[in-house]
Amino acid sequence: MKKKECPSCAMEIDNKAKECPICGYEFATFNTSQRVVAVLLILVILWFLVF
């Protein structure tokens, strides 16, 4: 089972957890459309910086 560290309390928790059971920290979740938009924005910014 993979583990990740909570940035709030530094406890090792399950990698699939959406919230830390110790301190209640909520991990950010990004859906596919948000990732596509972010990549497109980065590409547009790089395009304008290069040309």
N, CA, C and O atoms as a Maestro MAE file, in Angstrom:
{
 s_m_m2io_version
 :::
 2.0.0
}

f_m_ct {
 s_m_title
 :::
 protein
 m_atom[204] {
  # First column is atom index #
  i_m_mmod_type
  r_m_x_coord
  r_m_y_coord
  r_m_z_coord
  i_m_residue_number
  s_m_chain_name
  s_m_pdb_residue_name
  s_m_pdb_atom_name
  i_m_atomic_number
  :::
  1 25 0.837 -1.169 0.000 1 A "MET " " N  " 7
  2 3 0.000 0.000 0.000 1 A "MET " " CA " 6
  3 2 0.890 1.243 0.000 1 A "MET " " C  " 6
  4 15 1.763 1.393 0.856 1 A "MET " " O  " 8
  5 25 0.660 2.131 -0.969 2 A "LYS " " N  " 7
  6 3 1.453 3.350 -1.062 2 A "LYS " " CA " 6
  7 2 0.989 4.355 -0.015 2 A "LYS " " C  " 6
  8 15 -0.190 4.425 0.332 2 A "LYS " " O  " 8
  9 25 1.935 5.115 0.466 3 A "LYS " " N  " 7
  10 3 1.643 6.128 1.478 3 A "LYS " " CA " 6
  11 2 2.074 7.499 0.970 3 A "LYS " " C  " 6
  12 15 2.949 7.612 0.111 3 A "LYS " " O  " 8
  13 25 1.448 8.531 1.512 4 A "LYS " " N  " 7
  14 3 1.865 9.904 1.245 4 A "LYS " " CA " 6
  15 2 1.879 10.642 2.570 4 A "LYS " " C  " 6
  16 15 1.215 10.247 3.528 4 A "LYS " " O  " 8
  17 25 2.648 11.719 2.606 5 A "GLU " " N  " 7
  18 3 2.778 12.496 3.837 5 A "GLU " " CA " 6
  19 2 1.819 13.673 3.815 5 A "GLU " " C  " 6
  20 15 1.734 14.395 2.821 5 A "GLU " " O  " 8
  21 25 1.109 13.862 4.892 6 A "CYS " " N  " 7
  22 3 0.211 15.001 5.021 6 A "CYS " " CA " 6
  23 2 1.057 16.257 5.236 6 A "CYS " " C  " 6
  24 15 1.888 16.282 6.143 6 A "CYS " " O  " 8
  25 25 0.864 17.307 4.418 7 A "PRO " " N  " 7
  26 3 1.664 18.517 4.578 7 A "PRO " " CA " 6
  27 2 1.325 19.306 5.839 7 A "PRO " " C  " 6
  28 15 2.088 20.181 6.248 7 A "PRO " " O  " 8
  29 25 0.204 19.006 6.447 8 A "SER " " N  " 7
  30 3 -0.216 19.734 7.636 8 A "SER " " CA " 6
  31 2 0.344 19.126 8.922 8 A "SER " " C  " 6
  32 15 0.878 19.838 9.773 8 A "SER " " O  " 8
  33 25 0.218 17.795 9.057 9 A "CYS " " N  " 7
  34 3 0.640 17.163 10.316 9 A "CYS " " CA " 6
  35 2 1.798 16.185 10.150 9 A "CYS " " C  " 6
  36 15 2.279 15.635 11.140 9 A "CYS " " O  " 8
  37 25 2.258 15.957 8.919 10 A "ALA " " N  " 7
  38 3 3.405 15.102 8.596 10 A "ALA " " CA " 6
  39 2 3.176 13.629 8.910 10 A "ALA " " C  " 6
  40 15 4.142 12.884 9.079 10 A "ALA " " O  " 8
  41 25 1.939 13.198 8.991 11 A "MET " " N  " 7
  42 3 1.647 11.784 9.218 11 A "MET " " CA " 6
  43 2 1.608 11.056 7.877 11 A "MET " " C  " 6
  44 15 1.210 11.631 6.864 11 A "MET " " O  " 8
  45 25 2.021 9.793 7.873 12 A "GLU " " N  " 7
  46 3 1.951 8.958 6.685 12 A "GLU " " CA " 6
  47 2 0.547 8.379 6.607 12 A "GLU " " C  " 6
  48 15 0.083 7.726 7.542 12 A "GLU " " O  " 8
  49 25 -0.136 8.623 5.474 13 A "ILE " " N  " 7
  50 3 -1.491 8.117 5.285 13 A "ILE " " CA " 6
  51 2 -1.596 7.430 3.940 13 A "ILE " " C  " 6
  52 15 -0.686 7.518 3.115 13 A "ILE " " O  " 8
  53 25 -2.717 6.741 3.718 14 A "ASP " " N  " 7
  54 3 -2.950 6.028 2.466 14 A "ASP " " CA " 6
  55 2 -2.915 6.995 1.289 14 A "ASP " " C  " 6
  56 15 -3.446 8.102 1.372 14 A "ASP " " O  " 8
  57 25 -2.290 6.573 0.194 15 A "ASN " " N  " 7
  58 3 -2.115 7.420 -0.987 15 A "ASN " " CA " 6
  59 2 -3.447 7.819 -1.623 15 A "ASN " " C  " 6
  60 15 -3.527 8.865 -2.268 15 A "ASN " " O  " 8
  61 25 -4.487 7.010 -1.454 16 A "LYS " " N  " 7
  62 3 -5.783 7.287 -2.064 16 A "LYS " " CA " 6
  63 2 -6.683 8.147 -1.179 16 A "LYS " " C  " 6
  64 15 -7.784 8.508 -1.593 16 A "LYS " " O  " 8
  65 25 -6.242 8.477 0.010 17 A "ALA " " N  " 7
  66 3 -7.070 9.269 0.927 17 A "ALA " " CA " 6
  67 2 -7.263 10.677 0.395 17 A "ALA " " C  " 6
  68 15 -6.316 11.306 -0.078 17 A "ALA " " O  " 8
  69 25 -8.492 11.170 0.473 18 A "LYS " " N  " 7
  70 3 -8.793 12.523 0.030 18 A "LYS " " CA " 6
  71 2 -8.690 13.514 1.184 18 A "LYS " " C  " 6
  72 15 -8.643 14.726 0.971 18 A "LYS " " O  " 8
  73 25 -8.656 12.996 2.394 19 A "GLU " " N  " 7
  74 3 -8.579 13.828 3.591 19 A "GLU " " CA " 6
  75 2 -7.741 13.104 4.644 19 A "GLU " " C  " 6
  76 15 -7.826 11.884 4.785 19 A "GLU " " O  " 8
  77 25 -6.933 13.861 5.380 20 A "CYS " " N  " 7
  78 3 -6.113 13.272 6.443 20 A "CYS " " CA " 6
  79 2 -7.025 12.902 7.617 20 A "CYS " " C  " 6
  80 15 -7.761 13.752 8.119 20 A "CYS " " O  " 8
  81 25 -6.981 11.631 8.059 21 A "PRO " " N  " 7
  82 3 -7.831 11.232 9.177 21 A "PRO " " CA " 6
  83 2 -7.362 11.810 10.514 21 A "PRO " " C  " 6
  84 15 -8.119 11.809 11.485 21 A "PRO " " O  " 8
  85 25 -6.135 12.298 10.573 22 A "ILE " " N  " 7
  86 3 -5.601 12.831 11.819 22 A "ILE " " CA " 6
  87 2 -5.987 14.299 12.009 22 A "ILE " " C  " 6
  88 15 -6.555 14.667 13.038 22 A "ILE " " O  " 8
  89 25 -5.676 15.140 11.009 23 A "CYS " " N  " 7
  90 3 -5.888 16.582 11.168 23 A "CYS " " CA " 6
  91 2 -7.015 17.137 10.301 23 A "CYS " " C  " 6
  92 15 -7.439 18.276 10.499 23 A "CYS " " O  " 8
  93 25 -7.509 16.344 9.336 24 A "GLY " " N  " 7
  94 3 -8.604 16.786 8.489 24 A "GLY " " CA " 6
  95 2 -8.175 17.566 7.262 24 A "GLY " " C  " 6
  96 15 -9.028 18.117 6.566 24 A "GLY " " O  " 8
  97 25 -6.881 17.632 6.972 25 A "TYR " " N  " 7
  98 3 -6.385 18.335 5.787 25 A "TYR " " CA " 6
  99 2 -6.989 17.714 4.542 25 A "TYR " " C  " 6
  100 15 -6.946 16.494 4.383 25 A "TYR " " O  " 8
  101 25 -7.554 18.529 3.648 26 A "GLU " " N  " 7
  102 3 -8.147 18.036 2.414 26 A "GLU " " CA " 6
  103 2 -7.158 18.198 1.266 26 A "GLU " " C  " 6
  104 15 -6.691 19.303 0.989 26 A "GLU " " O  " 8
  105 25 -6.844 17.089 0.603 27 A "PHE " " N  " 7
  106 3 -5.926 17.105 -0.526 27 A "PHE " " CA " 6
  107 2 -6.658 17.595 -1.768 27 A "PHE " " C  " 6
  108 15 -7.815 17.239 -1.993 27 A "PHE " " O  " 8
  109 25 -5.987 18.406 -2.569 28 A "ALA " " N  " 7
  110 3 -6.584 18.933 -3.797 28 A "ALA " " CA " 6
  111 2 -6.764 17.802 -4.800 28 A "ALA " " C  " 6
  112 15 -5.900 16.938 -4.952 28 A "ALA " " O  " 8
  113 25 -7.895 17.826 -5.473 29 A "THR " " N  " 7
  114 3 -8.141 16.861 -6.535 29 A "THR " " CA " 6
  115 2 -8.423 17.626 -7.821 29 A "THR " " C  " 6
  116 15 -9.151 18.619 -7.816 29 A "THR " " O  " 8
  117 25 -7.850 17.165 -8.906 30 A "PHE " " N  " 7
  118 3 -8.008 17.798 -10.202 30 A "PHE " " CA " 6
  119 2 -8.603 16.783 -11.156 30 A "PHE " " C  " 6
  120 15 -8.107 15.663 -11.280 30 A "PHE " " O  " 8
  121 25 -9.666 17.179 -11.827 31 A "ASN " " N  " 7
  122 3 -10.240 16.272 -12.818 31 A "ASN " " CA " 6
  123 2 -9.525 16.468 -14.155 31 A "ASN " " C  " 6
  124 15 -8.687 17.360 -14.289 31 A "ASN " " O  " 8
  125 25 -9.850 15.652 -15.119 32 A "THR " " N  " 7
  126 3 -9.151 15.648 -16.405 32 A "THR " " CA " 6
  127 2 -9.280 16.980 -17.137 32 A "THR " " C  " 6
  128 15 -8.309 17.456 -17.725 32 A "THR " " O  " 8
  129 25 -10.454 17.581 -17.109 33 A "SER " " N  " 7
  130 3 -10.633 18.840 -17.839 33 A "SER " " CA " 6
  131 2 -9.790 19.962 -17.237 33 A "SER " " C  " 6
  132 15 -9.292 20.820 -17.966 33 A "SER " " O  " 8
  133 25 -9.629 19.965 -15.935 34 A "GLN " " N  " 7
  134 3 -8.783 20.974 -15.303 34 A "GLN " " CA " 6
  135 2 -7.322 20.789 -15.695 34 A "GLN " " C  " 6
  136 15 -6.606 21.770 -15.891 34 A "GLN " " O  " 8
  137 25 -6.882 19.567 -15.807 35 A "ARG " " N  " 7
  138 3 -5.501 19.295 -16.217 35 A "ARG " " CA " 6
  139 2 -5.264 19.724 -17.664 35 A "ARG " " C  " 6
  140 15 -4.215 20.281 -17.985 35 A "ARG " " O  " 8
  141 25 -6.233 19.467 -18.531 36 A "VAL " " N  " 7
  142 3 -6.102 19.845 -19.941 36 A "VAL " " CA " 6
  143 2 -6.019 21.364 -20.062 36 A "VAL " " C  " 6
  144 15 -5.176 21.877 -20.798 36 A "VAL " " O  " 8
  145 25 -6.875 22.082 -19.355 37 A "VAL " " N  " 7
  146 3 -6.863 23.536 -19.400 37 A "VAL " " CA " 6
  147 2 -5.531 24.072 -18.879 37 A "VAL " " C  " 6
  148 15 -4.978 25.007 -19.459 37 A "VAL " " O  " 8
  149 25 -5.013 23.503 -17.809 38 A "ALA " " N  " 7
  150 3 -3.739 23.954 -17.257 38 A "ALA " " CA " 6
  151 2 -2.603 23.745 -18.263 38 A "ALA " " C  " 6
  152 15 -1.767 24.631 -18.440 38 A "ALA " " O  " 8
  153 25 -2.566 22.604 -18.911 39 A "VAL " " N  " 7
  154 3 -1.518 22.326 -19.898 39 A "VAL " " CA " 6
  155 2 -1.642 23.284 -21.081 39 A "VAL " " C  " 6
  156 15 -0.637 23.804 -21.567 39 A "VAL " " O  " 8
  157 25 -2.862 23.519 -21.542 40 A "LEU " " N  " 7
  158 3 -3.053 24.445 -22.656 40 A "LEU " " CA " 6
  159 2 -2.615 25.862 -22.297 40 A "LEU " " C  " 6
  160 15 -2.003 26.541 -23.122 40 A "LEU " " O  " 8
  161 25 -2.912 26.312 -21.105 41 A "LEU " " N  " 7
  162 3 -2.485 27.637 -20.667 41 A "LEU " " CA " 6
  163 2 -0.963 27.743 -20.608 41 A "LEU " " C  " 6
  164 15 -0.391 28.760 -20.998 41 A "LEU " " O  " 8
  165 25 -0.321 26.704 -20.127 42 A "ILE " " N  " 7
  166 3 1.143 26.703 -20.066 42 A "ILE " " CA " 6
  167 2 1.722 26.766 -21.483 42 A "ILE " " C  " 6
  168 15 2.679 27.499 -21.732 42 A "ILE " " O  " 8
  169 25 1.144 26.002 -22.405 43 A "LEU " " N  " 7
  170 3 1.631 26.016 -23.779 43 A "LEU " " CA " 6
  171 2 1.438 27.385 -24.437 43 A "LEU " " C  " 6
  172 15 2.315 27.849 -25.165 43 A "LEU " " O  " 8
  173 25 0.305 28.029 -24.186 44 A "VAL " " N  " 7
  174 3 0.058 29.356 -24.754 44 A "VAL " " CA " 6
  175 2 1.047 30.364 -24.185 44 A "VAL " " C  " 6
  176 15 1.585 31.188 -24.924 44 A "VAL " " O  " 8
  177 25 1.289 30.307 -22.897 45 A "ILE " " N  " 7
  178 3 2.247 31.232 -22.266 45 A "ILE " " CA " 6
  179 2 3.644 31.009 -22.845 45 A "ILE " " C  " 6
  180 15 4.346 31.969 -23.163 45 A "ILE " " O  " 8
  181 25 4.045 29.748 -22.980 46 A "LEU " " N  " 7
  182 3 5.362 29.458 -23.557 46 A "LEU " " CA " 6
  183 2 5.438 29.932 -25.004 46 A "LEU " " C  " 6
  184 15 6.472 30.443 -25.434 46 A "LEU " " O  " 8
  185 25 4.362 29.768 -25.752 47 A "TRP " " N  " 7
  186 3 4.330 30.221 -27.141 47 A "TRP " " CA " 6
  187 2 4.604 31.724 -27.229 47 A "TRP " " C  " 6
  188 15 5.397 32.166 -28.060 47 A "TRP " " O  " 8
  189 25 3.939 32.515 -26.360 48 A "PHE " " N  " 7
  190 3 4.127 33.962 -26.395 48 A "PHE " " CA " 6
  191 2 5.483 34.385 -25.870 48 A "PHE " " C  " 6
  192 15 5.995 35.428 -26.276 48 A "PHE " " O  " 8
  193 25 6.080 33.608 -24.982 49 A "LEU " " N  " 7
  194 3 7.411 33.944 -24.487 49 A "LEU " " CA " 6
  195 2 8.498 33.662 -25.530 49 A "LEU " " C  " 6
  196 15 9.502 34.371 -25.598 49 A "LEU " " O  " 8
  197 25 8.290 32.645 -26.320 50 A "VAL " " N  " 7
  198 3 9.279 32.251 -27.314 50 A "VAL " " CA " 6
  199 2 9.191 33.109 -28.554 50 A "VAL " " C  " 6
  200 15 10.220 33.484 -29.117 50 A "VAL " " O  " 8
  201 25 7.972 33.434 -29.000 51 A "PHE " " N  " 7
  202 3 7.797 34.159 -30.265 51 A "PHE " " CA " 6
  203 2 7.418 35.556 -30.018 51 A "PHE " " C  " 6
  204 15 7.228 36.321 -30.963 51 A "PHE " " O  " 8
  :::
 }
 m_bond[203] {
  # First column is bond index #
  i_m_from
  i_m_to
  i_m_order
  :::
  1 1 2 1
  2 2 3 1
  3 3 4 2
  4 3 5 1
  5 5 6 1
  6 6 7 1
  7 7 8 2
  8 7 9 1
  9 9 10 1
  10 10 11 1
  11 11 12 2
  12 11 13 1
  13 13 14 1
  14 14 15 1
  15 15 16 2
  16 15 17 1
  17 17 18 1
  18 18 19 1
  19 19 20 2
  20 19 21 1
  21 21 22 1
  22 22 23 1
  23 23 24 2
  24 23 25 1
  25 25 26 1
  26 26 27 1
  27 27 28 2
  28 27 29 1
  29 29 30 1
  30 30 31 1
  31 31 32 2
  32 31 33 1
  33 33 34 1
  34 34 35 1
  35 35 36 2
  36 35 37 1
  37 37 38 1
  38 38 39 1
  39 39 40 2
  40 39 41 1
  41 41 42 1
  42 42 43 1
  43 43 44 2
  44 43 45 1
  45 45 46 1
  46 46 47 1
  47 47 48 2
  48 47 49 1
  49 49 50 1
  50 50 51 1
  51 51 52 2
  52 51 53 1
  53 53 54 1
  54 54 55 1
  55 55 56 2
  56 55 57 1
  57 57 58 1
  58 58 59 1
  59 59 60 2
  60 59 61 1
  61 61 62 1
  62 62 63 1
  63 63 64 2
  64 63 65 1
  65 65 66 1
  66 66 67 1
  67 67 68 2
  68 67 69 1
  69 69 70 1
  70 70 71 1
  71 71 72 2
  72 71 73 1
  73 73 74 1
  74 74 75 1
  75 75 76 2
  76 75 77 1
  77 77 78 1
  78 78 79 1
  79 79 80 2
  80 79 81 1
  81 81 82 1
  82 82 83 1
  83 83 84 2
  84 83 85 1
  85 85 86 1
  86 86 87 1
  87 87 88 2
  88 87 89 1
  89 89 90 1
  90 90 91 1
  91 91 92 2
  92 91 93 1
  93 93 94 1
  94 94 95 1
  95 95 96 2
  96 95 97 1
  97 97 98 1
  98 98 99 1
  99 99 100 2
  100 99 101 1
  101 101 102 1
  102 102 103 1
  103 103 104 2
  104 103 105 1
  105 105 106 1
  106 106 107 1
  107 107 108 2
  108 107 109 1
  109 109 110 1
  110 110 111 1
  111 111 112 2
  112 111 113 1
  113 113 114 1
  114 114 115 1
  115 115 116 2
  116 115 117 1
  117 117 118 1
  118 118 119 1
  119 119 120 2
  120 119 121 1
  121 121 122 1
  122 122 123 1
  123 123 124 2
  124 123 125 1
  125 125 126 1
  126 126 127 1
  127 127 128 2
  128 127 129 1
  129 129 130 1
  130 130 131 1
  131 131 132 2
  132 131 133 1
  133 133 134 1
  134 134 135 1
  135 135 136 2
  136 135 137 1
  137 137 138 1
  138 138 139 1
  139 139 140 2
  140 139 141 1
  141 141 142 1
  142 142 143 1
  143 143 144 2
  144 143 145 1
  145 145 146 1
  146 146 147 1
  147 147 148 2
  148 147 149 1
  149 149 150 1
  150 150 151 1
  151 151 152 2
  152 151 153 1
  153 153 154 1
  154 154 155 1
  155 155 156 2
  156 155 157 1
  157 157 158 1
  158 158 159 1
  159 159 160 2
  160 159 161 1
  161 161 162 1
  162 162 163 1
  163 163 164 2
  164 163 165 1
  165 165 166 1
  166 166 167 1
  167 167 168 2
  168 167 169 1
  169 169 170 1
  170 170 171 1
  171 171 172 2
  172 171 173 1
  173 173 174 1
  174 174 175 1
  175 175 176 2
  176 175 177 1
  177 177 178 1
  178 178 179 1
  179 179 180 2
  180 179 181 1
  181 181 182 1
  182 182 183 1
  183 183 184 2
  184 183 185 1
  185 185 186 1
  186 186 187 1
  187 187 188 2
  188 187 189 1
  189 189 190 1
  190 190 191 1
  191 191 192 2
  192 191 193 1
  193 193 194 1
  194 194 195 1
  195 195 196 2
  196 195 197 1
  197 197 198 1
  198 198 199 1
  199 199 200 2
  200 199 201 1
  201 201 202 1
  202 202 203 1
  203 203 204 2
  :::
 }
}
